[in-house]
Amino acid sequence: MRFSISADSLDGVAGKVVTSLRERGHEVMTHGALNEAERDDWAWAAEAAARDVAEGRADQAVVCCWTGTGASIAANKVPGARAALCADAYTASGARTWNDANVLALSLRLTSEVVLTEILDAWLTTSPSTDAADQANIAHVSEIN
């Protein structure tokens, strides 16, 4: 799978996200502080990663900032991106199941390496629901202006 990863700093698990996904066999492209050629501010970095997903250059993205909130807000402004701020594996699994989230937002301050592994395990092994009601909700979100 192709992942686009962004972070506004190299604090916390920023580098570990990239390493972990590569170790799992995924292709990774980087933005923000993870890419010396780019602006590292959270709004620009998260937008770039979300656009990679929306425009088909990546299958999914992980966007990171100190709290994860700003990165998730910026990513969700990109049409076609469905970002979920996840602090644990249960939330990550639910975001994939019920929301068909394609952008994982993480807090660099709060996410430990152990929790990161649990979140990525849940994110990568959970598929979107095929239930009609769940699909209707996901379709409706795409229609909201």
N, C-alpha and C positions, 0 to 999 in steps of 0.2 A: 504494500500500500504506500502511496505517496503522501507524506506529511509536510505541512508548512508550519514552522515553529517561529514564534516571535517572543522577545522579552525586551523590557526597557532597561534592564541592568543584568549583570552577570551574578547577582546575589542568589542565595538559596539554591533551588533545584534547576535553575535555568539551563546550565550545561548538562545536567543529569537527564533532562527530558530528551535532549538530542542524542546523548549516548545510549540511553535505554532503548529508544525507538530504533536506532541503528543496530544495536545488539539483537533486537528482535527481528531483524531482517527488513526493516522498512527503509524506503528512500526518504531522505530528509533535506529540505531546503530551509534556509534560515533568514530571519529578518531582525531589524533593530540592533540591539547590543550584541547579538549573536552573529552579525554580519558587519564587519568593519567598514564596508562601503556605504552603509545606510544610516539614516537618522535613527537614534535609539529611543525617542520619545514614545510612550505607550500608545498614543492615538494613531500615530503613523505606522508603527510596527504592527499593531494588531490589525489595522486596516489592510496592510499588505498581505498578511497571512490569510485573512478572511477572503480577500480578492482572489488569492491563489485557488481557494476552494470554489468560490462562486464562478470563476472563469475556467475551471477544469484543469489547472496546472497541478492541483493537489486533490487528494480524495478527502482529507480531513486536515484540521489544523489544531495546534495547541498555542494559545496566547497567554502570556504571563506578564504580570506587573506586580507591584508590591502587595496589593490586596486582591488583585484579580478582577476587581469591579470595573475599573476604567477600561481594561483590555476587553472585557466582555461587552461593555456598552459600545465601544468602537467597532468591534467585530459584528455586533448585531445591527449596525447601521448599514452594512453591506447586504444588498438584496441577495438572497440565496444562502446566506450564512445563518445558522441557528446555533448561537453560542450559549453554553451553559457553564456557570461558575460552579465548580465542584470542589468540595473540601473533604470528601470521603468517597469510598467505593460505592456505597449505596446510592448516593446522588448521581454519580457517574453512570451507573447501570440504569437508573431511572431516566436520566437524560437521553440515553441512547434508545431505551425501550419506548417511552411514551412521547418523546419530543423529536426523535430522529435527529438529535443534535449532531452537527458535523464539525463543530468547533468546541474544543475543551478549553475553558479558562481556568487558570490556576493562580493562587496567591504565592508569590515568591517568599513572603514572610511566614506563612502558616504551613506550607506543605513540606513535610519532612521527606527524606528519601524513602522511608518505609511506606508512608502514606502514598507517595507518588507511585510506587510499585503497585500498590493495591488499586489505586485509581486507574492506572493504565491497564492492569489486568481486567478490571471490570469493563472499561471503555472498549477494549479490543475484543472482548469475548461476548459482548451483548449486541444483539441485532434489534433493529426497530420492530415494533409491534405490527402485526398484520391485521389486528382488530379494526373493524370498520370505523368505530368511534374514534380510535386513536388516529387513524389515517385522516379522518375528517378534520380533527383538530389541527393536525400538521398542515393540511391543505389550507385551512382557514387562516392560519398564521401567515402564510405566503401571500394571502389576499389583503391583509391589513396594511393600510397606507399610513 
